[in-house]
Amino acid sequence: MKEWGVPDNYICQGFVVLGYIDGQQPASEPRKPGRVQIIE
């Protein structure tokens, strides 16, 4: 986690949601700055 810049006091969790919604895609709420980090 250090090589990705995750502070020592953070716990990494991951979620994967698979499937399709029934209807229109709802608008997503804005993310808080610095709260989401995508690592490829």
CORFEN-V803852 format. One line per field, one symbol per residue. burial: + if it has 24 or more other C-alpha atoms within 12 Angstrom, else -. Layout:
BEGIN
burial: ???
END
This chain:
BEGIN
burial: ----------------------------------------
END
